[in-house]
Amino acid sequence: MSAAFVLGNGNSRLSVDLTQLSPLGTTYGCNWLMKEFTPDCLVATDRPIADTIQQSGYAKKHRFHTRKPIEDLGGKHLPNQYKGFSSGPNAAGQACIDGHSDIYLLGMDLGTTNGMFNNVYVDKQFYKKELDPPTFAGNWVNQLVKLTEDYSNRQFYRVEGIQSAFVKQFNKIENMKILAMDKFLEMVNTARGPL
């Protein structure tokens, strides 16, 4: 068994001390996460963010995947079968491809509970403003459902905080368990080795 922590940028992720995850498994992140934490693998599908990350020199020093890597800047191609997926689902797909058996989805709030844009990087470059409506999450949900089907021999855990939107499709997936944020944090805080 090996754990992968896929870090979305929904506000529920702020409950987690990301530095505690590295000793417990492999970390996969999205977009601007690299400004505050260096995951084992970073993914960005939106071209302006992906290009900015590569031009910063990040991809020459750290593992980074995107749709169209800039030549000689260190980025790697996303797998063809998930090239059309968004950053979060692609990061989860990369964790599956890398062979991890337990995939923890953190900060994948997939909407909002208050009708406002739910993202750690609200008001930052390339992101929506605080009072903007939430981004439609249906595509992300469908992409994650597809991953659970493609990797039916893996166990997925959606870690839900109070900001996480309810996703009824996830309750019907045999290899997807819903894990409350407080239970996840308890697991992390008491772990003495890899989850």
C-alpha positions as CSV (number, residue, x, y, z in Angstrom):
1,M,0.0,0.0,0.0
2,S,1.1,3.5,-0.8
3,A,-0.7,6.8,-0.2
4,A,-0.9,9.7,-2.5
5,F,-2.3,13.1,-1.4
6,V,-3.8,15.1,-4.2
7,L,-4.1,18.7,-3.2
8,G,-6.8,20.8,-4.8
9,N,-7.0,24.5,-4.0
10,G,-10.4,24.6,-2.4
11,N,-10.6,26.4,0.9
12,S,-11.0,23.2,2.9
13,R,-7.3,22.5,2.2
14,L,-6.3,25.3,4.6
15,S,-7.2,23.0,7.5
16,V,-4.2,20.8,6.7
17,D,-0.5,21.4,7.5
18,L,0.9,20.2,4.2
19,T,4.3,19.6,5.6
20,Q,2.9,16.7,7.7
21,L,1.8,14.9,4.6
22,S,5.2,14.4,2.9
23,P,6.4,11.7,5.4
24,L,3.1,9.8,5.0
25,G,3.0,9.5,1.2
26,T,3.5,11.3,-2.1
27,T,2.1,14.7,-2.7
28,Y,0.5,15.9,-5.9
29,G,-0.6,19.5,-6.3
30,C,-2.1,22.0,-8.8
31,N,-1.3,25.4,-10.1
32,W,-0.1,28.1,-7.6
33,L,0.4,25.6,-4.8
34,M,4.1,25.8,-5.7
35,K,4.2,29.3,-4.2
36,E,3.6,27.9,-0.7
37,F,4.5,24.2,-0.9
38,T,6.6,22.1,-3.2
39,P,4.7,18.8,-3.9
40,D,6.4,15.8,-5.3
41,C,4.5,16.4,-8.6
42,L,2.8,19.6,-9.7
43,V,0.2,19.8,-12.5
44,A,-1.2,22.9,-14.3
45,T,-3.5,22.6,-17.4
46,D,-4.4,26.3,-17.8
47,R,-1.9,27.7,-20.3
48,P,-1.1,31.1,-18.7
49,I,-0.4,29.5,-15.3
50,A,1.5,26.6,-16.8
51,D,3.7,28.9,-18.9
52,T,4.3,31.2,-15.9
53,I,5.4,28.3,-13.7
54,Q,7.8,27.0,-16.4
55,Q,9.2,30.4,-17.1
56,S,9.9,30.8,-13.4
57,G,12.4,28.0,-13.5
58,Y,10.3,25.7,-11.2
59,A,10.0,22.9,-13.8
60,K,13.7,22.6,-14.2
61,K,14.1,21.8,-10.5
62,H,10.8,20.0,-9.7
63,R,8.5,17.5,-11.4
64,F,5.9,19.4,-13.4
65,H,3.3,18.2,-15.9
66,T,1.2,20.2,-18.3
67,R,-0.6,19.9,-21.7
68,K,2.0,21.7,-23.8
69,P,5.4,21.9,-22.1
70,I,7.7,24.7,-23.2
71,E,10.8,23.2,-24.8
72,D,13.9,23.1,-22.6
73,L,12.1,24.5,-19.5
74,G,11.7,21.1,-17.8
75,G,8.0,20.5,-18.0
76,K,6.6,17.0,-18.8
77,H,3.6,16.1,-20.9
78,L,0.4,15.0,-19.3
79,P,-0.7,11.4,-20.1
80,N,-2.7,11.4,-23.4
81,Q,-5.8,9.7,-21.9
82,Y,-6.3,12.6,-19.4
83,K,-4.9,15.5,-21.4
84,G,-8.4,17.0,-21.6
85,F,-8.9,16.8,-17.8
86,S,-8.5,19.8,-15.5
87,S,-5.6,20.2,-13.2
88,G,-7.0,18.5,-10.1
89,P,-8.3,15.4,-11.9
90,N,-5.0,15.2,-13.8
91,A,-3.0,15.3,-10.6
92,A,-5.2,12.4,-9.3
93,G,-4.7,10.6,-12.6
94,Q,-0.9,11.0,-12.3
95,A,-1.1,9.5,-8.8
96,C,-2.9,6.5,-10.2
97,I,-0.5,6.1,-13.1
98,D,2.4,6.3,-10.6
99,G,0.9,3.2,-8.9
100,H,-0.4,4.5,-5.6
101,S,-3.1,2.3,-4.0
102,D,-4.7,4.9,-1.8
103,I,-5.6,8.3,-3.3
104,Y,-6.6,11.0,-0.8
105,L,-8.4,14.0,-2.5
106,L,-7.9,17.1,-0.4
107,G,-9.2,20.6,-1.1
108,M,-11.3,19.3,-4.0
109,D,-14.3,21.1,-2.7
110,L,-16.0,21.0,-6.2
111,G,-18.1,24.0,-5.6
112,T,-19.1,25.9,-2.6
113,T,-21.5,26.0,0.3
114,N,-22.0,29.8,0.3
115,G,-22.5,30.6,-3.4
116,M,-19.1,32.4,-3.7
117,F,-15.9,31.4,-5.5
118,N,-14.1,28.8,-3.4
119,N,-10.4,28.9,-4.0
120,V,-7.3,29.5,-1.8
121,Y,-5.9,31.8,-4.5
122,V,-9.0,34.0,-4.9
123,D,-8.0,37.5,-6.2
124,K,-4.6,36.3,-7.3
125,Q,-3.2,36.4,-10.9
126,F,-5.2,34.2,-13.3
127,Y,-7.9,33.6,-10.7
128,K,-11.4,34.9,-10.1
129,K,-12.3,37.6,-7.7
130,E,-13.8,36.9,-4.2
131,L,-17.3,37.9,-5.1
132,D,-17.4,36.0,-8.4
133,P,-19.8,33.1,-8.7
134,P,-18.3,29.6,-8.2
135,T,-16.8,27.7,-11.1
136,F,-19.0,25.0,-12.6
137,A,-17.7,21.7,-11.1
138,G,-19.6,19.2,-13.2
139,N,-16.6,18.5,-15.4
140,W,-14.3,17.9,-12.5
141,V,-16.8,15.5,-10.9
142,N,-17.2,13.6,-14.2
143,Q,-13.4,13.4,-14.6
144,L,-12.9,12.0,-11.0
145,V,-15.7,9.5,-11.6
146,K,-13.9,8.3,-14.7
147,L,-10.6,7.9,-12.8
148,T,-12.4,5.7,-10.2
149,E,-13.7,3.6,-13.1
150,D,-10.3,3.4,-14.8
151,Y,-8.6,2.4,-11.6
152,S,-11.3,0.3,-9.9
153,N,-8.5,-1.6,-8.0
154,R,-7.5,1.6,-6.2
155,Q,-9.1,3.2,-3.1
156,F,-10.1,6.8,-3.4
157,Y,-10.9,9.0,-0.3
158,R,-12.6,12.4,-0.7
159,V,-11.6,14.4,2.4
160,E,-14.5,16.9,3.1
161,G,-14.4,20.1,5.1
162,I,-17.2,22.4,5.9
163,Q,-16.6,24.3,2.6
164,S,-16.8,21.1,0.5
165,A,-19.9,20.8,-1.8
166,F,-21.9,17.7,-1.5
167,V,-21.4,15.4,-4.6
168,K,-24.1,12.7,-4.7
169,Q,-22.3,10.8,-7.5
170,F,-19.4,10.0,-5.1
171,N,-21.8,8.1,-2.7
172,K,-22.5,5.5,-5.4
173,I,-18.8,4.7,-6.2
174,E,-17.6,1.5,-4.6
175,N,-14.0,2.5,-4.4
176,M,-14.6,6.0,-3.2
177,K,-15.0,6.7,0.6
178,I,-16.0,10.0,2.1
179,L,-13.7,11.0,4.9
180,A,-14.5,14.0,7.2
181,M,-11.7,16.5,7.6
182,D,-11.5,16.0,11.4
183,K,-11.1,12.2,10.9
184,F,-8.4,12.7,8.3
185,L,-6.5,15.2,10.5
186,E,-6.7,12.7,13.4
187,M,-5.2,10.0,11.1
188,V,-2.4,12.3,10.1
189,N,-1.7,13.5,13.6
190,T,-1.4,9.9,15.0
191,A,0.4,8.3,12.0
192,R,3.9,7.0,12.8
193,G,4.7,6.1,9.2
194,P,3.2,6.0,5.8
195,L,-0.6,5.9,5.6
